[in-house]
Amino acid sequence: MNQDYIIPNEWSIIEEGFEKDRVKSSESLFSIGNGAMGQRANFEEFYSGDTFQGSYIAGVYYPDKTKVGWWKNGYPEYFAKVLNAPVWIGIDIEINGEKLDLNTCEVNNFRRELNMKKGILDRSFHAILPSGLEIEVFVRRFLSADLDELGVIKYDIKPTNSDAKIVYKSYVDAAVKNEDANWEEIFWEPVNTEINNQQGFVQARTFKTHFEVVTFMENKILVNGSYQHINPISSFKTESKVEFTYKVEVKTNDTATIQKFGGYVISTNHAKNELINAAKNVLLQANEQGYEQLLINQKLAWAKTWEMSDITIDGDVEAQQGIRFNIFQLNQTYSGKDARLNIGPKGFTGEKYGGSTYWDTEAYCLPFYMATKNQEVARNLLMYRYNQLDKAIENGEKLGFKNGAALYPMVTMNGEECHNEWEITFEEIHRNAAIAFAIFNYTRFTGDQSYIPEAGLEVLLGIARFWQQRVNWSADKQQFVMLGVTGPNEYENNVNNNFHTSYCAQWCINYTLEQIENIKTNYPQDYERIVTKTSINAEELVAMKNVADNMYLPFSEEHDVYLQQDGFLDKDLTPVSELSKEDRPINQKWSWDRILRSAYIKQADVLQSFYYFEEDFSKEQLEKHFDFYEPLTVHESSLSPCVHSIQAATLGRMEQAYTFYLRTSRLDLDDYNKEVHEGLHITSMAGTWMSIVEGFGGMRVKNDALYFEPRLPEQWKGFSFKINFRHQILKVIVNKGETTFELEGTEPLEVYVFGEKSVVQPSI
């Protein structure tokens, strides 16, 4: 834990007191989104202090030319930047001629609350301006869950020791930059600005990718809650900005309010020449409903979301707050409404990493959306990869692979690789396995047998072809070896025979061959279509089987464990517990050279295989590997604590499981990795959900049935969660000594608790 200012609360994230050095962290923690757009919790008014401005639109990106010292063949030509979008929240404020700026005035009673139950961000404070004027401010903001192109702001100002002339300067502005631009480029090109009464529109286009976006606004002025027929005292537009200025005179203790509707419409959803009309239509709908109804609808929409996705924890407020924060951010980032979108690692909270898709989606996020949304949403995530299969094959061709071998990108927006670190781009190829495993996991959970013959087998075949070509025969070992790779532990690069990568390759080939036989027998028409399309033949299948049957997996007889890679035992195996506090985190304190030579593990590597393929290993094997590798793991990846929490729970080590759970659930709230100011770790938040459902709930799917092995941490009185299992909603309620179920559906459901079968009847 590196920060401790978020007040524990079951349903809200709360900050009290204004501290300038935590503004950027809070901008991340209080971020809001609705699946189509999102933004950091920047102040609406001008702020001259240190801040990280960020608003983002799902699917909009820029191909920033790769910046490296030494170009290598096969290198991605660009890094896909998540673009800082034009500003629509801006409201500069002057009171009696003084600018409101929290960096220069005295701030008291500052309070910020992100109400996760309702999807609303509130901020309030008492300020004393340099002149001595005192004001009370309340600001409410939300991004509509129903009208996902619309955002709403209500900004109240009450002077408390003097009458006041308040000037609101409300604007939209496309002259924005990214903090992480490789070449200090401007990514937005102004196209058009328009003023229509009190509505303002700025149309801008991204360079290179040519996304067009209209950023829009409309303002209303109120005094003491009553709408005022006040027109702007001035309005102006430049090529990239529209601004309206309003002047309101109020008495002491009267409240002046500006209500602002704003947001984005984009060319992926509307014709470019109709974008301004589309924005006007959004404003029409907003005005027809009005602020109060929009607020009611927001609460109702989030109530519906929580009805399915909530996890309750009885007796531990910090644990409850943590899981709800994670679930809230996941639902803000991806709603499942648009199959063209995916789950970026920072969501709408920052620019780091770039891209909208990593292997995190398949390994961590799919289980959450599959169980809390529905089968269609989960299938859309798989189809996202199927629709980019041609690009994955192109990526493979760039590296010299042939015959339809597919290497899915580590980072992508459109299927092309756009990551700019060679050890990741060329070597962290286990990402292919995460995509294959997701197909298996989806089929196992949903029972949907149609996806593989319709689309999935082509993906599996492309991946299997890659693995067959990626290995080479070792005359010394008389087995196939996998050279020059990076496993999930990115603190080792260019190693030989990483266990996880090689085991995944072996599994992928075997699973692909199994599915080919299944489709040949049960879906002959699909089989013939796929054979014709891919030119797969018996000779190639035999060659694949030969690779899988003769894959080298490094193993230590002395320690009786699979080795992370061939040279792992050559390292100094001093456990993490003996590192000094001054050395942590090592990724911020040590040179990269020192990290690579160390035995310290960033995240589960060998243990990632034990998570994916749990049924391939005994509990005794898991225990032995856990005890060997976890003491060497620094958990400096956000994806690390959740896997270890699940496995510790499986081993019955509840205190350790609970500690890992707190770390994954409060990773950002407590800033464990000292980087929350850069944005949140969205995809790892799905791992927090897994820690409870798969860890403490012990949920597995075996032989088309649900199995549970519930375990209750000592700190909890009980917990509950819901899953959508094959079109029926099952609620699981775990208390001390008792696990009960409630079923919303039409058919009885068989479940197993510690191996004993029970039949759950639908609720009447």
N, C-alpha and C positions, 0 to 999 in steps of 0.2 A: 504494500500500500504506500503510495507516494502523495496522496492528497486525501483530505478528510473533511471536506466542507459541505458535501451534499447531505442534507438532513434526511434521516431515515423516514420513509413514509410509504405505505403500501401501494398507493396509486399515483403518487406525484414525485417528480424530481424537483427539489426545492433548494434554492440558494438564498441565504440571508446575509446582508452586509455587502458593500461594494468594495472589492479589492481589484486594483488595476492589473496586478500581475496574474490574475486568473481569468481575465476577460476572454482570451482566446480559448482556453479550456472550456469555459462555459458556453461559448459560441458553438462548440462541438456538441457538448452534452445536451443542450437545449434545442438542438436542430429539429426541424419539422419537415414532413413530406407527405405525399399522398399517392406515391407510385408513379406519377407522371412528372412531378417536379418536387424540388425540395430546396431547403436553404438553411445555412447556419443561422444561429440566433444573433445575428448582427443587430445593433440598435437601429431603429428607424431614423432617429435624428443624427445629426453630424457628431462624430466622435473623433477627436484629434489624437487619442492615445493609440496604443498598439492593438491592432485588430487584424483579423483574417476574413476579408470579405468573400462571401461565397453564396451564390445561388446557382442551381443546376437543373438541367432539363434532361429527362430520361432519353437516352439514345442519341443525344447530340454530342458530337466530339470533333476533334481536330487532329489531323495526322502531323504531329510535330516532328520535323526531321531529326533522325537519330543523331545524337552528339556523343561521339566516342573518340578516343585518341588514336585507336588503331582499328581500321575497318577490316572486317573478315568476311570472306565469301559466305553467303547465306544469311548475313546479318539482316534483320528487319530494317526496312527503309525508314520507318517512322515509329514513334511512340504515340499511341492514341491518348490524347489529353482529354480528360473530363473537363469540359469548358465551364469556366465561370460565366454565367449567363448575364444578360442585361439586368439592371437593377429596377425593380418595381416598388420596393418597400420604402424608398427614400422620402422622408419628410423633414426638411430642415426647419428649425423653429427659432424665432426671435421673440423675446418678451420685453416690452418697453425698450426696444432697441438693442438688447443683449442676446447673443446667440446662446442657445441651450447646448452645453457641451459637458458631459459628465467628467471629462478629463480636467476641466478648469473650474468647476463649481464644487461647493461642498455638498456631499451626498449622504443622506441619512435614511434609515428605514428602508434600505434597498431590499427588494424581495423579487425573486424570479421563480415562477412555478410552471413546470410543464405538466399539465394534467393529462396523464396518459389514458385515463378512463374516457375522457371526452375529446382528446385530440386538440387541445387548446394550450397556447403559450401566453402566460400573463407576466407582466412586469410592472412593479410599482416602486416609487421612491419619493422622498422629500428632498428638494434641492434648494440651496441658498446660492443665488447668483452673486457675482462679485459686487453688484450694487447693493446687496442686502435683500433684494426681492426674494420671497419665499414662495415656492409652488409645491403642490402635490400632483404627481403624475401617475396615471394608470394606463397601461397599454395592453391590448389583447390582439392576438394574431392567430389565425388558423388557415390552413390550406384545405379547401373543401374536399371531403372524401367522395362526395357525389358529383359535383361539377369539378372534375380534376384539372381544369385549366384555370381555375379561379382561386385567388387568395383574398383574405379579408383582414383589414386592420381597423381597430377602434382606438383612438389616441385622445385621452382626456387630460386636460390641464386645468388645475384650480389654483389661482393665486390666493394666498392665505394671509398676507399682511398688507396688501395694497391692491387697488384696481390695476388692471393690466390691459395693454394692447398687445394682442398675440398675433403673430404673423406665421402662418404655415406656408412653407414652400414645398409643395408636393410634386414629385417628378418621377419620370422613367428615363433611364439613361443606358445607352448601349456602349459607351466608351469605358469598357472594363478590361481588365487584364487578368491573366492567371499568375499566381505566385510562382509556379514552377515551370514557366515557359523556358525551353532549352535555349532559344535564341532571342529572348526578350521581344517576341513578336506580338502584334495585335491580331487577335483571331477573328474579330468581328468587323464587317464592312457595312456601314450604314447604307440603306436602300431608300427609305422614305420616312418622313414624319408627317403626322396629321393631327390637327386639333378639330374636334367636333363638339361645340358647346363646352361642357366640362369633362369631356372625354379626351384622352391623349393616347397617341399610338406611335410607336417607333418600330419600324421594320428594319431588320438587319440580317445580314447573310454571313455565314461562316466562310472564310477563305478555304479553298481546296475542296472541302466536302459539300459546300453550297447548301447546307441546311438554311432555311429561312424561318425567322421567328418574328412575330409581332408581340412586343411587350406593351401592355395596355394599362390604363388606369381610369378611374372615375372617382370624384370626391364629393362628399357632402359635409356640410357644417351644421353642428348642433350647439345649442346653449341650454344647459340644464336639462338635457334630454330631448329638447324640442328642435325639430329641423328648422333651419333658417334659410330664407331665400337670399343667400349671399352669393354673388358672382365673384369670380377672381378679380382682384384689383389690377392684375396683370397676368399675361400668359405669353410665353415665347417658346420658340422651337429653334433648334440648330439641326445639323444633319444627323445628330445622334441622340438628341435629348429634347424632351418636352417638359415644361414646368408651368405649374399654376401657382399663383401667390394669392392667399386669402388673408384678410385682416378681420380680426374679431376683437371687440372691446367688451370686457366683462368686469363686473364688480368683484370686490373681495368675497371669496368663498363661493363664487359662481364657477361653473364648470363649462369650459369650451371644449368641443369635441370635433375632431375630423374623422370621418369614416372613409376608408379608402378600399375600393375594389381594384384588384390588379391581377396580373398573371401573364401567361404565355399561351399563344396558339402557334403551332409549328407546321411546317410544310410536309411532314410525314403523315399528318392527319387531314390537311386541307390543301387545296390548290393554292399555289403561291400568289396568284392574282386575286384570291379571295380571302387572304389572311386577315386583312383589316375588317372585312365584313364578318368573318368568323369571330373576331374579337368583339365586335359590336353585339353579336348574338349572345356571347357569353355574358356581357354586361346587361343585356336585356333580361336574360334569365335571372341574373343576380338581383336586378331591380324589381322584377316581378315577385321574387320571394322576399326581398328585404333582409336587412341585417339579422333581425331577431329570428326569422324563420330559417335562415342559413345556419345560425347557431344551433337551433333545435335539431335541424337535419344532421349537423355535424355530430352532435351527441348521439343521435339515433344510429348513425352509420357506424360509429365506433363501438356502440353497445352491441351491435350485430357482430362485428369482428371479434370482440372479446368473448361473446357467448360461446364461440367455438374454440378460440385459441388460448384462452386464459389458463394459467396454472395457478392454483391456490396453494399457499404454504401457511400452515397454522403454527404460530408460536415463534416466528423468526422474521422480524420486519425487514432487516437488511437483505436476507435471502429472497423474501417476497418482492421487495423493490427491485432487486437485481434481475430476477427472471422476467418481471413485467417490463422493465426497461428494455431488455433484449427482445422480447416478443413485440413490443411496440415499435421498435426501430425496424425490425424485419417487416412488419406489416406496412410501415411507412415507405419502405424502400421498394417493395415489389408486391403488387396487389394480385397479380395473375390475370388481370384484365386484358393485357396486350402481349400476345405470344411473341412479338418481335423484341421484347425487352428481356433483361436478365438481372442478376443481382451483383452489383459491383462491390468490391471489398470495402470501400468507404461510403457506399450509398450516396446520399445527398449531403454528406457532412464534410467533405474535403476533396482535395485534388490528388493526393499521393497515390501512387501505384498506376493510375490510369486504367483504361479499359473498362468494360462492363462485365466481363466474364473471366473467371479463373476456375481452376479445378475445384475450388471451394464450393461452387454451386452443386456439383454432383456429389461430392464427398460429405458435405455438411448441410447444405440448404435443402436439397431435395427431400430428405425425410420430414423436415418441418412442414414444408408446403404440401407435401403429399398427405400428411396426416391431419393438418389443420385447415386446408382448403378443400380440394377434391381431386379426383383422378385426372380431370381435364387439365387443371393447372399444372400438375406434375408432368403430364404427358407433353404439355407445351414446352416445358424445360428440356425434355428429351428431344422434341422436334426442333428446337433451336439448334441443337448440335447436328441433327440430321440435315437440316437445311444448309448447314455450312460444311457438309462433307466434301464437296468439291474443292473448297478452299483448303481444307485439311490435307487433301491429296496434293494440291499445289504446294503447300508448305513442305510436304515430304519430298516432292520433286526438287525443290530448291536446295535441299540438302543431299540430293543424289539418290533418293529412294525411287523405286519404280513399281509399275504394275498395280497401281491403285493403292499403294501403301499410304496410309493416312497418319499424319502427325498433327494432332489438334494443337492449337496454339496455347501457350501458357497464359497469354493475355490477348484479348481480342475485343473488337467492336463489331466486326463484320465477317469474321472467319479467318482473316489474315493475322499472322503473328505480328504483334506490335510491342513486344517487350525488348528492352535494350540492354540487357545484361547477358553476356554470352553464356555464362555458366547456367543461366536459367533457360534461355532460348534454345540452346543446343542440347543441354544435358538433363534438364529436369523433366524427363520424358515419362515419368510415372503418371503424369497428368492424363495420358491416354487411358490408363487403367481405371482412373476414377470415372471416366465416361462410360466404359464398359461395365464397371461395377454398378453404376447408377441404373443401367438397363436391367441388370439382374435384380437389383434392389426394388425397382419399380414393379417388375413383374411378380416378384415374390410377395410384395405387400398388397398390390391391387388385384392380383389374379387376372389382369388383362393380358390375354394370350395373343392379342391381335397386333400389338405394337412391333414385336420382333419380325414377324413375316412381312408386315407392311413397310417398315422403315429400319428397325433396329439391326437386322442382320447385315445390312449393307455397312452400317457403322462398325459393327463387330468385325466384319471381314476386312475392312480397311485397316483397323487397328491390329488385327492378327497378322496381316501382311507386313505391317511395319515391324512388329516384333520379330518376325521370321528373318527379315533382312537386317535388323539392327544387331543381332548377335553374330559372333563368328566362332568357328570351331577351334578349340585349343588342343593342339597335338599333345601338349604336356599333360593336360587334365583329362583328355579324351571326353570332353564335354563341351557344350556351347557356353560361351562366356559373354558378359555384357560389360564392355569397357567404356571408360570415360563418361560417367554419368554423375548426376547429383540427385540424391534422394530427397525425401521431404525435409531431412535435416540439411538446411542450406549452409550450415557451418562446416560442411565438407563438399568440396567441388572436384570434379574430374577424377572420381574414384573408380575403381574396378569392382564389378560384381556387387553392387549395392543390393542387399538381400531383398528389400522391398520391391525395387524395380524388377529384379529377375523373377521373384515369386509372382508378381503381378503379370508379367509377360507370360509365364507358364500358365497361370490361371486363365488369362484372356484367351489364349489359343485353345485350351481345352474346352472352355465355355462356348467359344465360337464353333468348334467342331461338333459339340453336343447339339447346339441349336441348328446347325446345318442338317443334321440327321433328323431332328424333330420336324423341321419345316419340310424336308423332303418327304417325310411320311405323312404328315398331317395337313400340309398346305402345298400340294403339288403345283398348283398354278403359280403361287408366289415363288416357289422354288425355281421353276423354269424361267420366270421373269428375271430373277436375280442372277441365275447362271448366265443367261443371255447378256444381261447388263454388265456383269463383272468379269465374265470369262473365267470363272473359277473352274478348276478341273481336278480330277482325282490325284494326279501327280503332285499338284501343289498342296493338296490336303495331306498327303503322306509326308511331304517335306515339313509341313507345319507340325504334324504329330511327332516327327523325329526331334524337332527342336524342343517341344514341350517335355518329351520323355527323357531328354538328355541335357536338361538345363542345370548348370552348375549353381549350387547355393552354398555360400561359405558357412562353415560350421566349426565351432571349437569343441573338440572332445574334452578338453580340460574343464571348460566352463559349462559344457552341455547346453550351449545356446547357438542360435544362428548369429553370424557376425554381421554387423552393419555393412561392412565391406572388407575386402581382403586384408587391408593393412590396419584394421582397427586395434588389434592387440599390440601393435608397435607403439601405441600412444601411451602417454602418462594417464593412468586411470584414476587419478585423484578425484574423489567425489566432490560435487558442487558444495556440499555442506562445509568443506574446508576452505572454500574461497572466502576472502575477506569481503566485507560489505562494500569497501571502496572499489572493488573490482566489478561490481554489478551496476547495471547490466553490462555484460562483456561487449555487446555490440556497440556500446557507446564509450567504453573505457579502453578496450584493447584494439591493437592494429588488426587488420584483416588477416595478415600473415599469421599472427599469433593464434587467432581464432581457428584458422584452418588446420593448424598443427595440433590443436588441442583435441581432447576427447569429448568436449562438451557439445551437447545435442540441443538444437534449437527447439525441436518439437518431435513428437512421436515419429519414428522411422521404422525400425523393425516392428515396433508395437502398432504401427499403422496397419501392417499386414494382419497382425493378430486381431485388430478391430474389424477390418473388412471381412476377413475369412475366419471368423471365430470358430466355426464348426470344424475347421481343418486341424485345430490344435486342442490338446487337452487342457484342463484347468491347471494341471501341474506344470505344463509347459508355459502357460501364460504367467504363472507365478514366478517361475525361474527367470523368464525374460524380463518381466516387470522389475524384479529385484536387481537384475544386472544393469538395465538401461536407465531406469528412472533416476537413480542416484547421480547419474551423469548428465541429467537433463536440466537445462537452465530455464526452460519454458518461456523463452523470449519471443516465441511466435504466439499470436493470439489463438492459433488453432491447437495449441498443445494441451492446456489444462483440461479441456472437455474429454478428450480421449482417455487421459489418465484418470479422470474422475469416474468414467464409466468402468474402466478396468479395475480400479480400486474397489468399487462397489461390487463388481462381479466376484472379486476375491474376498469379499466380506470385510474389507478394511475401511470401515465407515468413517472414521475420523479423517483419514487421508482423503477419502472420496469427497467428504464435506469441504475440506480445505481447498481441494482443487475446484469444487463447484463454486465456492465463494470467489475464487480467483477468476474463473471464466465468466461468472455472472456479473461481477463488479470490476472487470478488467478496466473498463473505461471510467466508470463512476469513481473508482479509487486510483485510477491512473497507474496501474501496476508497472507498465512498460515506459512510463515517463514520455509519452508521445500523444496524449489525447488532444493536445492543441492542434494537431495535424488533421484530426477527424476521428471518427469512431471506427471500430472493427466490426463491420456489419455482418460479414459472412460467418465469422466465428461465433456470433450470437446464436446462430442456429445450433451450434455445438452445446450451448448452455441448455437449450431445450432438450437436446439429446441426453445431457447429463442427468436430467430428472427422469425422462421417459424411459430411456434405455439403461441408465445407471441405477437410480434409486427405484424406478418402477420395474426394472429388469425385463422390459418388453422385448420380445423377439417374435418373428413369424417363422413357424416351422410347419411344414406339411399343410399349408393353407389354413393354419389356425394360429391364434394369438396365445403366446405363452408369457407368463409374468412370474418374476421372482422379486417381489417388493421388499425393499429394505428401507427402514426409516432412520435417518440420522437422529442422534440423541437430542439435538437442538430443536427438533421439530415435534409437534404434537400430531401432525398429519399433513398430507398433501393430496391434491387431486388434479387430474388432467382429462382432456377429451381427445379422442382420435376418430377420424372418419375412416373406418375400415370397411372397404367394399360396400360403400353406399349406406352404411349404418353407423350411427354415432354412438360410440361407447364411452361412458364416463367411468374413470377408474378412481376410486376413493381409498386411500391407504391411511389407516390409523394404527396405533399400537396394537399389535396382535390380531388385526383384522383388515381384510381387503374386500371391498364390496364393489358392485358394478351396477350401473344404470344404462339401459339401452334405449335409444331412440331409433326405431326401425319397425320392420314388419315381420321379421323372421327371428326365431331363437338363434343365439350365437354361442358356439362352443368356445370356451376359454380354458386355459390350463394355468393353475397357480401352484408353483413348485411341483409340477408334473401331474397334479390331480385335476381331473376334468370337472368343469362345472358348465351348466347350460344357463345362460342369461336370457331371461324372457323380456320381450319388449315392454316398456312402461305403458300402462293403460292411460 
